[in-house]
Amino acid sequence: MNSLKRSIRSEMWYVLFILPGLCLFAFAVIVPLVIGAKYSFTDWDGVAPTAKYIGWDNYAQALRDPDLWAALRNTFKYAILVTVLVNLVSLLLAVLLDSYLKFRKVFRTIFFLPVAISTVLSAYIWSYNYSNGLPKLLSYFGVDMTSPLGNPDHAMTALIVISLWQGIGSPMIIYIAGLQGIPGELTESARIDGAGWFGAFRHITLPLLAPSVTINLLLVLTGSLKVFDLVFLTTGGGPAFSTQVISTFIYNVSFNSAKAGYGTALSMLFFLILVIVTIVQLTIFRRREVDM
């Protein structure tokens, strides 16, 4: 009994070290989540000191809102395409830059640099490129181009290009770290046995890289689902609702339409979607890691 008390007393020191982090998490996450859940059941306009309780009306309205479903479709379209493209390109670059390529460290730095640029600056750079830089460059070749950000058919593709340019750096570094942790003897043995480069990559490298794939897919997908600043600064959700994602839709409802209660209800639903997507993704890929 005394040894158990001493063990508990010694473990209390570790609790003291994590206590500031727990307090910050509670203050920045738990408390706003609880307050938001409370206001989601009201008709609060975001300004008035009081709000009327209206029960589940906001949630019922959300399920019937066609604009919400359109924003969700745009969000998942953007997130899935960005996740697939970013991981494919970053994995390809990681394989190339983990080889004996000359100046590979310089190329790593070049491809990682856009990560260090803020999304705000990236949005302004690419908005200028789309509206002035690229049209002027193409005009020398006799090609007439208008900004794709103003075209409903091309605006989403233009946003995906920006996200691809800025988003490949971090996954590339994670893939390179994973590749450097794989013993070279395994791939060499596979090639000696006649597997070839692709066979060795498919049966040796890729299974051992599964934890890196899981981390990158999770980070890129959740980050893409929560995209706000890039869309807000480049298109504002337009033109013609073609790039309206759930985050910008919630912003417009809460602030531009003065329906903070309804906007908070949308945020709660979106939070639930993110939790479900994360759990499903982790379950699937952890199972695949075991199978590999």
N, C-alpha and C positions, 0 to 999 in steps of 0.2 A: 504493500500500500504506500509506504513511504517512497519507494523507488518510483511509483507511478506519479506521485505528487511532484517529485523532483523533475521527472521527465516533462510533465505539463508545465511546470514553472520555467524550465529551460526553453521550451517551445514558445512561450509567451514573448520572448525577445524577437522572434521572427515576425510575430504579429505586429509588433511595434514598427518594424521596418516597412511592412506593407500597408499599415494603417493610413498614411497620407495618400497613397494611391487609391485606396478604397474610398476615402472621404471625397477625393476629387471626382472619382467615378460616380459616386452617389449624387454629388452636387451637379455635375455636368450632364449626366445621363438619366439616372433613376428619377430624380425630382422633376426635371422637365417632362419626362415620359408620363409620370403620374398626373401632373398638371394638364398636359395635353389631352390625356384620356378624359379628364374631367370636363374640359371645355368642348370636347368633341360631341358631348350630349347637350350642347346649348346652341343658342342662335347668336352668340357673341359676334360683334362686328370688328373686334380688334381694338376698339378705342374706349367704348363705354365701360364704366367701372363695374357694372353689373351685367348679368346675362340670364336669359330665361331658359329654364330646363325644358328641352323638347324631346327627351328620350332618344329613341333610335331613328328619328326622322332623317338625320344627316346621313346615316349609313344606308337607309332605304333609298334616299335620293341619289347617293353615289352609285348604287347598283343599277339605277335607271338612267344614269347620265351618259349619253352617247359620246360626249366629248372626253369623258374619263376613259372609256374603252378605246377610243382612238389614240389617246395619249399613251395608254398602256401598250397598244400595238406598236406605236413608234418607239417606245422605250425598249421593248424586247427585241424589236428588229435591229435597232442600233446596238444594243448590248451583245446580242449573239454574233452579229457580223464583226464587231470590234474584237470580241474575245477570240473568235476563230482566227481572224487575220493577224492580230497582234501576236498570238502564240505561235502560229505557223512561221511568220517572218522572224520573230525573235529566236525561235529554235533553229531555223536555218542559219541565221547570223551567228548564233552561238557555236554551232558545229563548225562553221567556216573559221571563226576567230579563235577557236580552241585548237586549231590545227597549226601547222608550221608555216602559216601564211606570213609573208614578209610585212612588216609594219602593222602587225595585228593589234598591238597595244594602241597605236595611233587610231586605228579604225574603231576600236572599242570606245575610245574617248569621244570620237566624232559621233557615233551612234547613240552614246549616252547623254551627250550635251543637251538635247531637247528636254530631257527630264528635269534639268536644272532651271529651265525657263518656266515661269509661272503660267498658268492657264490663261490668265488675263492678257499677258503679253503675247502669248501664242495666238489668242483669238484676234488681237489687233493686227499682228503680223500677217496672218493668213487672210484676214478680211481685206487688207491692203493688197496682198498678192492676187487674190481672186478678182478684185475690182480694178486694179491698176497694173500691177507688175506683170502677171501672165498675159492679159490682153495686149499690152504694149509689146511684150516679147513675141507673141504669136503674130502680131500685125506685121512684123518684118518678114514673115513667111507667107503673108497673104491670107492668114486665118483670122476671121472675125469672131471674137469671143466676148460674151457678157458674163458677169459674175454668176457662178452656179448657186451662190447663196440666195439669189433672188428668183431662182427657178424652182417651182415646187417639185419638178421631176428629178432635179439634181442636187438639191440642198442637202438631203440626208447623206448622199455619197460624199459631198464636200466635207461634211462634218466628220465622217468616218476617216477620210484622208488625214485630216488634222489630228485626230486621235491616234491614228496609226503612226504618224510622224513623231508624236510626243510620247507615245506609250510603249514603244518597243524596247527602250533602254533598260528599264528595271527588270522585266522578264528575261531579257538577254543575259544580264549579269547572273541571275539566279540559275539559268540553264548552264552557263559557263561553269559556275561553282559546282553544279551537279555533275557535269562532264568531267571536271578535274578530280572528282572523288571516285571515279570509276577506274579500276586498275587496268592499265593498258595491256596487261598480259591476256586478259579475257578476250578482248577484241582481236588481238594478234592471233590467239589460238583459233578463234572462229574463222579467221581469214585463211590460216594455214589448212584448216579442215575443208576449205573450199566454199565457205559461206558467202564470200564476196563482201563488198563494202555495205550494200543495202541489207544483206542478210545479217551481217554482224550488228548493224544499227538496229534492225527490227527485233532481233532475238536476244541481243546482249545489252546494247546501250539504252534503248527505249524502256525496257522493263526496269532497269536500274535507275532510270531518270524519272520514274513514276512519281516519287514524292515532289520533285520540282514541278512536274506537270500539274499535279493537284494544287499546289500552292499558287502557281501562276494563273490557272483557270479560275480559282476562287477569287483571287485579288482583282483580276481584270474584270470578271463578270460582275462582282458586287460594285466595283468602282464605276463601271459603265452603266449599271442600272440606276446609280445615284447621280448621274451626270446632270449638272445644272449650269455652272458658270460658262462653259463653252457654248452651250445653246443660247443662254441668255444674252451673251455678249455679241454673238455673230448673227443669229437670226431672230432671237426673241420668241422662238416657237413657230415662226412663219417660214416661208410665205404660205398662206392658205392652210395653216395648221399642219403642214407637212413635216415639221421638225419639232412639234410640240411634244415634249416628254412629260412624264408624270411630275417631276420636280418643278418645272416651269409652270405646269398647269396648276399645281398647288399654290405656287407663288402668286399667280394671277388671280386665282379665286380668293386667296386670303387677303391680299393687299389691294389689288386693282378693283376687285368687286366688293371689298369690305365684307367678306363672309368668312371671318376667321374661324368660327365654329365649324363650318362645313369644311374649310381647308384643313383644320386639325383632324377631323374625321378621316379625310383622305390620307393624311399623313399616317394615321394609325393603321389604315388598311395597307398602305405601302410598306410600313414597317413589318406587318405580318407577312406580306409577300416576300420581302427580303429574307426574313427568318426561314420561311418554307424553302425558298430557293437554295439558301446556304445549307440547310440540313440535307436536302435531297442531293445536292451536289457532293457534299462531303461523304454521304453514305455510298453513293455510286462509285466515286473514285477511290475511296478507301477499300471498297470491296474489290475493285479492279487491281489495286496495288497488291492485295493478298493473292489474287488469282495469277498475277504475273510472276 
